[in-house]
Amino acid sequence: MDVRRLTDRLGGLAFGGDYNPEQWDAEVWKQDDELMRRARVNLATVGVFSWALTEPEEGRYAFDWLDAHLDRLHAAGVAVDLATPTASPPPWFTLAHPDALPVGPDGTRLTHGSRDTYCVAAPAYRLAARRIAAALAERYGDHPALALWHVHNEYVSLCHCDHAAAAFRVWLRARHGSLDALNQAWGTAFWSQRYTSWEQILPPRRSQWHRNPGQALDYSRFWSDETLAAYREQRDAIRAHSDRPVTTNLMMPGYQSLDLWAFGREVDLVSVDHYPTAPGVDAAAHAAFDADRARSFAGGAPWLLMESGTNTVYVGDRVLPKEPGDILRHSLAHIARGSEGALFFQWRQSKAGAETWHSSMVPHAGPDSRTFREVTATGEAVARLGELAGSTARAEVAVLHDSDAWWAMNVDGLPSAELDYIGPLRRAHRALWDAGLTVDFAHPERDLSRYRAVLAPALFLLTDAAAENLRRYVADGGTLLVQHFNGIVDERLHARLGGYPAAPLREALGIRVEEHRPLARGEEVALSDGSTISSWSESLRTEGAEALAAYTHGLLAGRPALTRHAFGSGHGWYLSTRLDDASYTALVGRLLTEAGAAPELPGLPAGVEAVTRHAPDGRSWHVLINHLDEAVPLPQPGHDLLTDGTVSRLPAGGCAVLRAIVNAHQAPPA
Ligand code: GAL
């Protein structure tokens, strides 16, 4: 089905957020219309938590309230992103279908009274979800307010119930074909775990000691596939009645229960939710990290920031407000990297219920507040960026990202509790962000030839195909940095024998790792080049590579720690330990210089973020965000869309979106 682009329907970038009018009355709705107009809201996500209202009892739908809100929003010039309410089944549902409640790994079945109290593998839940999605699509598929379908909300919850067990067995049969193959893959010869019938196999529930790692990894894969199947059913039920694009908002936390590459292929528009977890410039780096991931899951296409905390930064056990100006800066950080707008959770701060203290576009204090003034200013800014619609950012460097490798790091029994997937991934991205580069994330098996440099910070699990792909990338002229504890197991979690990392990759790196030697928690030692390391070390020898820095402690003294190998027409670098921040940033800088990767807009000081969005017709725009406390002169003056005037400097904390000067002789980018 040909779906019309969201921004064509909106006539520009999207601005708005989750709108839950069922919490309020007619007086407030009237005020909402007026305030949305003031804030330039053009898209509202409606219905996310409305199951109890829309289907008050099984099979009986009540649409009057929703008719009224959709018509009202349409009259007010606000388009609707209509959600299916399946993330929050009402109490009647769970009382009628208690077997659809989720069960934890310890066997405890949850009760209703919160949200996300469902198991995606439970047949009753799947049926009810399909039914309500179809009913909504039938009624609203052609509604003039409708611009986008929003299936569910953040598919993140896990379950270990008997329905999940049954579906897992079906999935395992398809993956492994026979019990023999499964036993082989899971290494059940050890600890007497051999399965002799499929019915014996369970989800990885709590057990006495380490759970079988193959079982745990397969369960993660299964769960992602099962969730994707649940999404597809709703999507297809909607598509039968509607030609509007369909998405589901992907949560971007520091854990992940879904393969977001797979979801990226099944949605009409990738949409993500981002909540910063640190204040100040770290929040900006975090926004860039999630935005670059979102664009990558979209295959480089434009995507949408579906939710972000309006005035919220989650730091440890408290929720901080954002710094003045952050609402605009964070919104632009996402737009710079290809988001077709900026949406928030939620429009009006709840006065009661579970999320009373989550910030919103209209806070408890009302429109006479710093938050609403900043929201309005951001809405005005976004409204000026309509010409960016359909363009996207491009990158010359990539960080490798693989869900299997992530899930593999969560299994029991790894050699150090400090081994982590997402930390090294964020650190690699941060070093590139600090260097002023736009970053793609790439799956390790995809063609990498377009990238000048590729970083592999966390690929504990590496398939033969990926190892060969990386070898070829270096041979063909690429610059690759592989970090410690990479290429250690194959897709069945079987250890690589004969030395790490996996053989074809080792060839490109010119090294062979013989032994892992985790450091004690908090232990710091020096390398021969003066850098400090912590957490991990490895005993390795060079097989063609040059050693750039050596260990100086204990048994490893004098042995290589950091190596570089000229291989084919490229270079394979290997870092066998965790460097201190400054040394890691310097190392990434050396690599970028060698690879010839430079910021797209040179001449700006560190601390000024600059990302370019390119349109298919060759036009481009530089989005600039000054994170410094002082004004910064621009390398050359330009026309700023935010002020519709020429700018030659960025004030402290200021932003600009410059139309790039098109060189008539320059061929439009591919
Ligand atoms: C999101 C979620 C929203 C809301 C928000 C609160 O992850 O999708 O429904 O709960 O967090 O910050």
Residues whose N, C-alpha, C, O or C-beta is under 5 A from the ligand:
A	BS01	GAL	E154 F345 H358
